[in-house]
């Protein structure tokens, strides 16, 4: 999917910190929380919600009343005259939401679209499906988050098994995974320097978390929460999660809670909304792919090449790379297959370290990609990442100025 007239205003995006599940955001309704953050972010950027032609919402974990989706969130932020789709594509949700909004702008259907992605993996719903033909009329049940982490109904394996399958077939060792994890942890530390200067370029902080009554502040979140200090010695002491396996709790991400927002617009409207109109951010291409059954970690590579082909950009011309890497195996495989140096990927952090709220994960990675390119003086950037169902999605952007 190629785009020629799709842009993102500089600083027209934001993210909450990500909090490990059962942390400070564990009781917040994902949609109303995202709307609260969006209202604040738009006000700080002096952007009137009335400028938007549509709102595209992405989420993967149901919340109460999410049946009303994007129109509800639009109303909560003060954009009562617009509507839009609610999209869920597992861990590819952010890339798909961006592509959906970009397609609408490219086709001339809208000039300015707000995209919001949000999820709360904490306290996911426990669902009862009526089944009058069951024994005694007993229905079926599902723990939405936990059961789907642990069983792909098509591939018949857990998420972690897809990582082990790739490691086994490609000869990726435990030591390689630990080395990649440690590198990613040190890259994240760069974002925390100078009082988290990199994060302050896009992150909404501090966030006062209130109790259900809304009266009492129970926590103040100033940065990503629940990240464990990582050392080579500490990683080496961990046992594989699966017997005979290679993936440990240290070399995989953790579920998290949080949300993101990003504006997609025409060039003219993006300049009007930008904090610095001399910086131009263009969305060039979107691609997706599916790996063979049970090998999710391999899918980001063909997805990346598909997005690059759509954008008309060569891999060797890409200046910054971001990957959604729920397992260190993913990045080892990506770097082997593409020849890209591990040190060139995921500067300033990645989901392996700061966590995975699912819906908004990719969107935060894309805005970190943009900010890295701004610091480098511009160039092409590639985001790619795996998703449930042995799939992946990728996005190519260009920053000028």
C-alpha positions, 0 to 999 in steps of 0.5 A: 500500500503506497501513499503520496499525500499522507503526513503527520504533523510534527509533535502531532502524536503522544503516548502515555508511559506504559505500566506493567500489567496489574500496575498503576493503570490496572483499574482504568477504563482503557477508552475513557483513559485514552480520551482523557489523555487525548484531551490533555495532549490536544490542549497542550498542542493548542489543537481544537478537536473540531479540526478532525474529520474522523477518529480511527480507534484501535484496541484488542482487549474489550472494555465495558461499553466498547461496543460504541468504540470510536464515536464514544471516544470522539464525543469524550474528547469534544469532537461530537460531530465525527465518527470512524471505525474501531479496529482490532488486529492484535499486535498489528493494530497500530500499523493497521489503524495508521494505514486505515487513516492514511488510506482515507486521507489519500483517497481524499475522503478526509483532510485530518484524522485522529487515531487513538490506540489503547489497551488494558491487558490488566484484568481482562474480561472473563467471557461466558458464551451461552451454549444451549447444546452444551451438557446441561445447557452449560456455556463456554468460557474464555479469559480473553487475555490469558487464554489467547496468550496461551493458545492460537486456535489455528496454529494450536500453540502458545505465543512463546512456542512460536519463538521457540520454533523460530529459535529451533529451526534457525539455530538461535541460541539462548546466549544470542537472545540474552545478548540481544536483550541486554543491548535493547535494555542499554538502548532504552537507558539512552532515552532516560538520560537528561531527565528522560529528555527523549521521552519528553519529546512525545510522552504525556507526564505526569499522569495522576491516577485516581481511584474509581470515585475520581476524588483521590489520587492513588498514584502519579506516573512519571515514566514507564513502570515495571521495568526490571534492571537487566544485567548479563549475570541476571539474564544468565541465571534465569531458567527457560520458561518451557522445559528444554527451551531457550526463551526466559522471562528476561528475553520476552516482553511483559503485558502492559497498559497504556494508550497513544494518539497520532494525527494523520493529515494532508500536507497542508493541514499537517503544516498548520498543526505542526509545532515546527512546519519546517519538519515534514513527516510523510507516511510512504508505505504499509505492508503486511505478511504471514509466516508459516504456521507457528513461526510468528517471529519470522513474519516481520521480515517479509512485512518489512520488505513489502512496506519498503517495496510499496514505498519505493525505498531500499533497505540500505537507504533506511536510516532508523529501524524500530521493531515490535519485539515481544521476544528477543528471538524476533530481533536476532532473526530480523538482523540475520535475515536483513543484514542490519546490525543489531545496534542500528535497530531500536535505539532509545528502546523497544517493546521488549523492554518497556512492555506491550499493551498490544493495541498502542505498542506499534504506535509508540514505536512509530513516534519514537522512530520519527523522533529518532529521525528528527534527531538524525536530521531526517531520512527514511524510517522503518517500523515492523513487528509481529502479530498474533496469527503468525502475521506482521505489519510494517510502515515506512516514513520519511522525515525531512528537515 
